[in-house]
Amino acid sequence: MATAHTRTLSRLMIAPSVVMLLAWMAIPLAMTIYFSFQRYNLLNPSRRRFAGWFNYEFFVTDPAFFAALTNTLVLVGGVLVITIVGGILFALLLDQPIFGQGIVRILFISPFFIMPTVSALIWKNMMMNPVFGIFANIAKSLGLQPIDWFASVPLLSIIIIVAWQWLPFATLILLTALQSLDSEQRDAAEMDGAKPVALFFYITLPHMSRAITVVVLIETIFLLSIFAEILVTTNGGPGVASTNLTFLIYARALLQFDVGGAAAGGIIAVILANIVAIFLIRMIGKNLEA
């Protein structure tokens, strides 16, 4: 009896938090769905009317949509490849006993705590500037022509900036997994004559597979909504060369003042993100079961 009373009391105590959380998520989503079926432009708000599926059809058939979708996939895939491969290499390096190991690890992880806007400004003005940037000075010292990164390879530039910020996160997770590897297993393999390359591919890498899948899941969720780096550096250009879905929705809402079209784009982005999340969660589930 006391146990039932305790359960009821505990449910009543957490009920306000649950209701607030549901309202926090449900109300914005409901409003977005509502506006997605309205032909509503802020330049002429008095002419708002029901639009049916027009906003969805217009957003999907817009040539910029497929370019933005492709750029989103390339951006996510490129950053994942760089952070996973680089994270494994740096985790192996940081796992070695060196002088000042703790300070080195802290300094290496620090870029992850820099705000995306600040990170983008640093790369734009100090690293990739074609006149006085560090990369330009290196190219000039080698007798080469400096590259205008954001005009010539805008999407690659965004990938480099974002990967630089997420590489410490991947390294930290993979380093933690690497340190949990049983040294006896590795020592036994070495005694049997296993070479370093074989040790890595048959012992170290399989042990890190779960950590890799976790990194892929967490990074993908955040990388699908990359915005600040694009706004600060390329503003989606040239043309739509560096426009992803998030920036396309921003442009539709705040540059074209099309609230209905932007809301429809937001719903489409949510659906696509959930499809990706479901796929990744299933992949991680199979990995954990194995």
N, C-alpha and C positions, 0 to 999 in steps of 0.2 A: 504493500500500500504506500509505504514511504517512498519506495523507488519510483512508482508511477507519479506520485506527487512531485518528486524531484525532477523527473523528466518533463512534466508539464510546466513547471516553473522555469526550467532552463530554456524550453522552447519559447515561452513568453518573453524571456529576457533577451533572446537573440532576434525575436520577431521584428522589432523596429529596424535593426540593421539589415535584415533580409529585405524588408519592404523598401527601405531607402535604396538598397543596391538594385533591386528590380526596377524601381522608378528611375534611378540614374541611368539604367541601360535601356529600359523600355520606352520612356517618353521621347528621347531624341530619335530612337529608331522609328517610332510611330510617326513622328513629325516628318522625318525624312521620307518615309513611304508615302505619306499624305502629299507632300510637295512634289514628289516624283510623278504624280498623276495630275499635276496642275501646270498649266501654261502660265508661268509667273515670271515676269522680268522686272527687276527693280527700277528700270528706267521708265516703266509704265505700269506701276502696281495696280492701278484701278481696273485694268483689263484682265485680271486673273480669271481663269475659267478652267473647267475640267478638260484634260487633254487625252485621257485614256492612256494607251501605250505609246503615244507619239514620242514622248521624251526618251523612252528606252530605245525605240527604233531609230530615232535620230542620233542618239549617242553611239549606238553600236555600228551604224552605217557610216558614221563620220570617219574619213580616212585617217584622221589623227588617232582614233581609238586603237586601230591595229598597230600603228607605229608605237603608241604609248605602251600597249600590251607587250609588244616585242622588246621594247627598251626595258620594261620592268623585269621580264624574264632574263634578259641578258645581264642586267644590273645585279639581280639576285644571284644568278649562277656564277657570274664573274667574281663577286665578292666572296661567295662561299668557297670557290676553288682556291682563291688566294689565302683566305683565312684558315681553311682546313690544312692545306699543304704547308703554308708558312707557320701555322700554329703547331703542327707536329714537329717541324724542324726546330723551331725556337724552344718548344718544350723539351726536346732532347738536349738542346744546348744548355738550357737553364737547369737541367737536372744534374749537370756535371758539377763536381765540387770545385768552386772557384773562390777567390778572395772577394769578400764583400758581396756574397751571393744574395743576401736579403735586400741590400740597397739596389742591386742590379734588377731584382725582380720587381721592386716597387717602381723604379724608374721606367721599366718596360711596360708595366700595367697602366701607368699614369695617363697615356693618351685616351684610354677608354672613358675617363672622367671629364674630358674636355667637352664643352657644349658643341653640338654639331655646327652651329652658326660660327662660333669662334674657330673651330677646326677648318671650316670652309674658307674663312677669311685668311687664315694663315697660309693655306695652300694656294689660294688665289693670288695673294699679294707678295708672299715671301718665297714661295717655291716655284710656281708655274707661270709667273709673270714673264712675258716674252722679252722684256727690256732689261729689268734689273732683278729678276728672280734667280734663285740659286741654280736651277736647271739651265737657265739661259747662260749664266756665267760659266758653268761647267762646259756647255757646248762651245762657247766662244774660246775657252782655253784650249779646247781640242781642235780648234779650227773648223768647227761645224756651224751650220745655221741654226739658231735657236728656234724651237717649235712654239707656235702659238697654240698651246694645249687646248684651250676652251673653244677655239675656232676650228682647229684641224681634227682633233679627236675628243669631242666633248664628252661622249659617254664613257670612254676609257678614263678620262680625267675624273669623272664622278666616281667610277669604280675604284680608282686608286685612293681617292680621299676617304671614301666610306670604308674600304678595306683596311686602311691605316688605323682607323678608329676602332674597328671591330677585331683586328688581329690580336690585341692584348687579351680580350675576353676569351677568344678561342684558345689562346696559349695557356691562360690560367686554368681553364677547365681540363684541357688535355694534359697539362703538367700535373694536376691533381690525380688524374687517372694513371698517369705514368708512375707516380710515386707510390701508388697502391699495388704495383706489380710485385709479385712474390720474387724476391731475389734468389731464393733457392731453386726455383724453376729455371731462371736464367743461368745460374751457376752450373746446374746439371747439364743444360744444353751446351754450355761452353766446354765442360769436361768431356762431352761426347764428340767434340770437334766442330761444333757449329760455328760458322763464320758470322761476323757482325751483320752482314746483309741478311742472312738466313734468320738470325735472331730477331731482326726487326720485322720481317715479313711474316714469320710463323709464330712469334711469341708476343712481341711488343705491339704491333699493329692490331692483331685480333683482340688483345686486352683493351685497347683504346677504342674499339668499335662502338661501344655503348656511349662513351663520352662524345664521340664524333657525331652520332645521331642526335644527341641532345643539343649539341652546338648547332647542327643544321636546323633543327626545329626552332630553337629560340631565335637564331639570327634571321631565318626566313620570315617569321612573324613580324619582326621589326623592319626588315629590309623592304617589305612590300609597301611600307608607308614612308619611305625616304622622301623628304621634301626640302628641308632647310638647305642642304648642300646644293641642290639644283637651283633654288631661288637665289642664293647668294652668288653663285659662280656663273651659270649659263642662262638662267631664267628660261630654261626649257629649250633653248636654241642651240645652234642656228636652226631656224624653222622649228621642227619637232624632233631634232636629232637626239636631244637628251631629255625629252618629256616622258615621264612615266605616268601611270594612271592617277596617282595622287596629285601630281602637278596639273594634269589635264582637268581634273575636277576643280582644282583651285582656279585655273584659268577660266573655266566655264562659269564659276560662281562669282568671282571677284573682279575679273577682267571683262567678261561679257555680260555680267549681271543676270545670267540665266539661272535662277534658283531652281526651277523645275528640272532643267537638263542636268545641273550639277547634282541634284538629289538622286536622279535616276542613275547617274554615273556612280554615286556613292553606294547605292544598293547593289549595282553590278559588281563593284569592287569588293563589297562585303561577301557576296556569293562566291566570287573567285577565290578570295582569301580563305573562306571556309572549306572550299574544295581542296585547296592546297594543304590546309591544316589537317583535314581528315586523312588525306593520303600520307602525310608525314607521321601522324599519330599511329596509324596502322603499321607503317614501316618500323617505327620505334617499338611498337608492341611486339612485332615478330622478332625484332632483334633482342629484346629483353627475354622473350620466351626461349630463344635459342641459347 
